[in-house]
Amino acid sequence: MSAPTEQMKQHLAVSAIGSDRTGMVHELTRVISECGGNITESRMVALGAEFAMLLLVSGNWHALAKLETELKRLADSGSLSVHMKRTEPRPARTDMLPYSIDVVSLDQSGIVAGLSGFFASRGIDIAEVSTRSYPAAHTGAPMFSVQMIVNVPSRIPVAHLREEFMDYCDSLNLDAILEPVKS
């Protein structure tokens, strides 16, 4: 029997969150491995006293069906809150150019909502967002940073977009950089 082709692979998006403790990542990834699943993408982070994991798992139909059962069992044990959804891999976007956004400012509410609105109103997809709050060196002032990867449609003139973006950020006193993603 031949190896399964890419078309036969199925995909499962998994989100899990639980009280932060040693061994959580191993607990979840061991179940995935034992069921025959393969983690193709993941993001994991401590959020306050919780630990959150987002994973895209691939495998054949049998492996993912078994995994769904085992993850439900893990959730029912009360150690993790788990949500699963069958999905497809994201198709390649040849009509989009990836750009990296870095923003730093004094912490204020609405920064992410404003940035996401700026890009959404121009038909620009947001692929990734990462934020964090921290005290400024020396002064201890509350700071906020945002890193984003956005996919800019090739029809949008980047010079004009950059100018609009920098004007937008200047109006809110945000220090910002918009540059192509370095491969």
QUIFEN-V361791 format. One record per residue. RES is the residue in three letters. PSI is psi in radians with two decimals (* if undefined). NEAR is the number of other ideal C-beta (glycine too) atoms within 8 Angstrom. Layout:
BEGIN
<<RES/PSI/NEAR> <RES/PSI/NEAR>>
END
This chain:
BEGIN
<<MET/2.39/1> <SER/2.82/4> <ALA/2.63/3> <PRO/2.47/6> <THR/2.94/7> <GLU/-0.61/4> <GLN/-0.49/4> <MET/-0.28/8> <LYS/2.45/10> <GLN/2.83/10> <HIS/2.48/13> <LEU/2.14/16> <ALA/2.29/12> <VAL/2.27/14> <SER/2.38/11> <ALA/2.45/13> <ILE/2.50/10> <GLY/2.99/11> <SER/2.28/6> <ASP/2.18/8> <ARG/2.72/7> <THR/2.37/3> <GLY/-0.10/6> <MET/-0.81/12> <VAL/-0.76/9> <HIS/-0.74/7> <GLU/-0.84/11> <LEU/-0.80/14> <THR/-0.52/9> <ARG/-0.77/8> <VAL/-0.75/12> <ILE/-0.83/13> <SER/-0.80/8> <GLU/-0.49/7> <CYS/-0.12/12> <GLY/0.23/10> <GLY/2.78/13> <ASN/2.17/7> <ILE/2.01/10> <THR/-0.46/8> <GLU/2.59/6> <SER/2.69/8> <ARG/2.30/7> <MET/2.40/8> <VAL/2.57/6> <ALA/2.29/7> <LEU/1.79/7> <GLY/-2.29/4> <ALA/0.13/4> <GLU/2.81/10> <PHE/2.21/14> <ALA/2.46/11> <MET/2.30/14> <LEU/2.22/9> <LEU/2.56/14> <LEU/2.07/13> <VAL/2.38/15> <SER/2.75/11> <GLY/3.09/14> <ASN/3.00/10> <TRP/-0.78/7> <HIS/-0.78/8> <ALA/-0.76/11> <LEU/-0.58/16> <ALA/-0.76/8> <LYS/-0.73/10> <LEU/-0.74/16> <GLU/-0.73/10> <THR/-0.80/8> <GLU/-0.64/11> <LEU/-0.60/13> <LYS/-0.73/9> <ARG/-0.75/8> <LEU/-0.74/13> <ALA/-0.71/10> <ASP/-0.42/6> <SER/-0.24/7> <GLY/-0.03/4> <SER/-0.45/6> <LEU/2.57/12> <SER/2.13/7> <VAL/2.39/11> <HIS/2.37/7> <MET/2.61/10> <LYS/2.25/6> <ARG/2.47/8> <THR/-3.11/8> <GLU/2.72/4> <PRO/2.63/8> <ARG/2.22/5> <PRO/2.65/4> <ALA/2.45/4> <ARG/1.56/8> <THR/-0.26/4> <ASP/0.17/6> <MET/2.57/10> <LEU/2.18/9> <PRO/2.33/11> <TYR/2.56/13> <SER/2.36/13> <ILE/2.26/14> <ASP/2.19/9> <VAL/2.37/15> <VAL/2.42/10> <SER/3.02/12> <LEU/2.49/8> <ASP/2.27/7> <GLN/2.61/7> <SER/2.61/3> <GLY/0.07/6> <ILE/-0.88/13> <VAL/-0.70/9> <ALA/-0.73/7> <GLY/-0.81/10> <LEU/-0.77/12> <SER/-0.61/10> <GLY/-0.70/8> <PHE/-0.85/10> <PHE/-0.72/11> <ALA/-0.69/9> <SER/-0.26/6> <ARG/0.14/8> <GLY/0.51/6> <ILE/2.16/12> <ASP/2.45/8> <ILE/2.10/12> <ALA/-0.63/8> <GLU/2.57/7> <VAL/2.36/9> <SER/2.29/7> <THR/2.77/9> <ARG/2.61/6> <SER/2.54/7> <TYR/2.75/6> <PRO/2.42/7> <ALA/2.54/9> <ALA/2.52/4> <HIS/-0.90/4> <THR/-0.47/5> <GLY/0.12/5> <ALA/2.51/7> <PRO/2.09/8> <MET/2.81/12> <PHE/2.33/13> <SER/2.56/10> <VAL/2.29/14> <GLN/2.32/12> <MET/2.65/13> <ILE/2.16/12> <VAL/2.64/12> <ASN/1.90/13> <VAL/2.14/12> <PRO/2.40/10> <SER/-0.32/7> <ARG/-0.26/4> <ILE/2.17/11> <PRO/2.06/5> <VAL/-0.63/9> <ALA/-0.75/6> <HIS/-0.76/8> <LEU/-0.81/13> <ARG/-0.75/9> <GLU/-0.82/8> <GLU/-0.73/8> <PHE/-0.79/12> <MET/-0.67/10> <ASP/-0.77/8> <TYR/-0.85/10> <CYS/-0.73/11> <ASP/-0.67/8> <SER/-0.41/6> <LEU/0.13/9> <ASN/0.75/6> <LEU/2.25/10> <ASP/2.24/7> <ALA/2.68/11> <ILE/2.37/8> <LEU/2.02/10> <GLU/2.74/6> <PRO/2.56/7> <VAL/2.30/8> <LYS/2.17/4> <SER/*/2>>
END
